[in-house]
Amino acid sequence: MIIRVQYSNNVYDMISDIALQRLIDTRKIKTFYRYSEKRWIAVGADPLRKGVQVSVPHTGPERRATNPSKLFLASVE
């Protein structure tokens, strides 16, 4: 997907969606156009990601089979 962006020097450009996060992280863009909302998003002022869930490591007991072939053979016998 191609995204419209405005760099920090006020120059507009079209970039790939893959490059967007890198440009946000390096603070090279000021705004980008979010097609789903039909509006410009200001980096640092508007929320950048909706519904992002932080991955938390699982600390409970492992319930998955350690050897799936044994599980399959046990169900066939």
For each residue, the residues with C-beta under 8 A, 3 or more apart:
1: 16 17
2: 14 15 16 17
3: 14 15 16 17 20 32 33 35
4: 12 13 14 32 33
5: 12 13 14 15 20 23 29 31 32 33
6: 10 11 12 13 29 30 31 32 40
7: 10 11 12 13 28 29 30
8: 27 28 29 30
9:
10: 6 7 30
11: 6 7
12: 4 5 6 7
13: 4 5 6 7
14: 2 3 4 5
15: 2 3 5 19 20 23
16: 1 2 3 19 20
17: 1 2 3 20
18: 21 22
19: 15 16 22 23
20: 3 5 15 16 17 23 24 29 32
21: 18 24 25
22: 18 19 25 26
23: 5 15 19 20 26 28 29
24: 20 21 27 29 32 43 48
25: 21 22
26: 22 23
27: 8 24 43
28: 7 8 23
29: 5 6 7 8 20 23 24 32 43
30: 6 7 8 10 42 43
31: 5 6 40 41 42 43
32: 3 4 5 6 20 24 29 40 41 43
33: 3 4 5 39 40 41
34: 37 38 39 40 41
35: 3 38
36:
37: 34 41
38: 34 35
39: 33 34
40: 6 31 32 33 34
41: 31 32 33 34 37 46 48
42: 30 31 45 46
43: 24 27 29 30 31 32 46 48
44:
45: 42
46: 41 42 43
47: 50
48: 24 41 43
49: 52
50: 47
51:
52: 49
53:
54:
55:
56:
57:
58:
59:
60:
61:
62: 66
63:
64:
65: 68 70 71
66: 62
67: 70 71
68: 65 71 72
69: 72 73
70: 65 67 73 74
71: 65 67 68 74 75
72: 68 69 75 76
73: 69 70 76 77
74: 70 71 77
75: 71 72
76: 72 73
77: 73 74
